[in-house]
Amino acid sequence: MNQPEKVTGNVHKRQILLINDMAGYGKVATAAMLPILSYMGLPTYNLPTALVSNTLDYGKFNLLDTTDYIIGVFPVWKELGFSFDAIATGFIASERQAKVVATYCREQALNGTITFVDPIMGDEGKLYNGVTPSTIESMKEMISVADLIYPNHTEACYLTDTPYNKIGITHEEACTLVDKLRAIGAKSVLITSIPIEGQTSVIGYNHNNGEYFILPYTEIPVHFPGTGDMFSAVLIGNLLNDLPLKKSTRKAMDAVYKLIDLNKDNKDKNRGIPIEKYLHVI
């Protein structure tokens, strides 16, 4: 997926809009992505899909769906002439919100805006706290407008009605899973945290050249919320700075590995990685 390279030569730095939730306590979603993309030199704006009291890993949380707010924002931005070179979506609070956001992304695509979709729903074979089956349909709506999506193995299985096998799958099965996601409407695809032939990997498909690729990595057995968002930010930042998909993916993988390794002894892992202290790793 090297679509961002089509706009090479623009004098201005590419502007990106983050459409994701905002947590009051914890470095996840917008709070994790905005520092990274800003550090990488990209003017970054945000539109919260939900206000969440804290990361869901604490078990208890309060969440405010901001769909009505979003519906009021888009006409104002249109009147003011605001536009973005790229949009990155994450947590979507409802099917209603998904339709509103997807419509906006389709409209912006007519002007050349690139859409990145992280279908945040679950991990390790199950849905996250607060995520319901209706969320799956919402994410399918978002995938239909995406230039690039990057679900993890669990999310890819939920989206395609594929049984989740934590032990692992074959190379052929991994490619089939990618193709099922493409059938929903995604152009380019990455699937993260997927065990292929006994090796934890990221599998990708670049729609511009028809290339499938697999990038293996060593897993650190520590869980932090927000590492997927950090992967997303580094990936997008490199793509918008003209690196091709495969190389951008590897850079994002390496950055997340370093971030986890540097923070693996943190006592309260539920609040995520304090990314501002480690931007030099990016």
Disulfide bonds with the S-S distance in Angstrom:
none
